[in-house]
Amino acid sequence: MDFQLSDDQRALRSGMRDLLGAVFDRDRIRAAVERGGALDRALWRELGAAGFFALRLPEEDGGVGLGLPEAVLLFEEAGRALLPGPLVATHLAAGRVKGAAEGAAVVTAADGDRPVAHLAEADAVLAGSGPLDGEALRAFVAAARPVRSMDPLTPLHLPPPEPVAGRAASAPGRVAGHSASAPGRAAGPVGSGPERVAGHSASAPGRAPAYAGRLRYEAALLSAAEQLGSAARTTDMAVQHARERQQFGAPIGSFQAVKHLCADMLARTEPARAAVYAAAVTGDPLEIAAAKLLADEAAVRNARDCLQIHGGMGFTWEADVHLHLKRAWLRGATGLTEAEAEEELAAGLGGAPPRSGSSAAYGPGRSQAGGGA
């Protein structure tokens, strides 16, 4: 199978990189931080006009008619640019929520008991019982409570512990990244265990996940693509800084320890890229779980190494690397978390089907679009 990008795919990726460079440059990132992560509706509509959200809708439905491999390329560029907002949810809601495809609506997702991103700005929320809008959405927002987010570009709300407006409850979910001993305070890196929010006991009713079956894996893969873009960007940032920063009369990139850090970053990024691109073509749930696992690791560890290469400056607002690290932590707690991806892979190696039950139409070897990755 040829995983080289086609000319059209290269042009698509290049066009999105140029667009994001023009409409969401470093000054816009800083402005978004100053706004507390509030979304720029004009930018959202511009993404819609560029086909970001309608990319996979059929042309007869007003979409672009492309597939999951092409969507992965766009989300990779979004991750490079640190583009904020519920991109995955709005993309998956195209065709299901009015205005989502055109960028006229902001759609987020309530995934069990996990924190909901950009809830206060959302026009609709994907939930296990179906999209919430109108009066149901207003009731949901009123019952949720804001919590501190580790990422200044991603405001978070905890969903209400009880179902809203009589909607049926499902098994209790988990909140990754929030400590039971510190209500409303984001915890450190993901992967530290299935922690719950204080006040949410194991018997407290939760809600079904926002995505099930095919959509669950698509959401995980698009999040992995964002992580891949972030990992590639922090690698570039580290190499550039190592070339420019002088110590003892020489660029720090000439020091062996710094060379090894940069080499390790590349060695994490490229296997993650291969895994993400391959999973986009096959649509295999286990390959998607592996891709998410590799991309999460690459994004978090690359950001840490990039920060170390920047030294003390990496912790300040002068550098963007700390924003990449915080976003990587947050993405790692969404979709398939590290623990969940490992469980899926372990079950697959043992011959068991994926836990969430992918449909036959989304089984191994089934490509979502023709051509290469």
Secondary structure, DSSP 4 states (H G I P E B T S, - for coil): ---SPPHHHHHHHHHHHHHHHHHS-HHHHHHHHHTTT---HHHHHHHHHTTTTTTTS-GGGTS----HHHHHHHHHHHHHTT--S-HHHHHHHTTTSTTTTTTSS-EEE--TTSPEETGGG-SEEE-TTS-B-HHHHHHHHHH-EEE--SSTT--EEEPPSS-STTPPPBS----TTB-TTSTT-B-SSS-S-----TT--TTS-B---S--THHHHHHHHHHHHHHHHHHHHHHHHHHHHHHH-EETTEEGGGSHHHHHHHHHHHHHHHHHHHHHHHHHHH--HHHHHHHHHHHHHHHHHHHHHHHHHHGGGGGSTTSSHHHHHHHHHHHHTSSS-HHHHHHHHHHHHTTPPPTT---GGG-TT--SSSS--
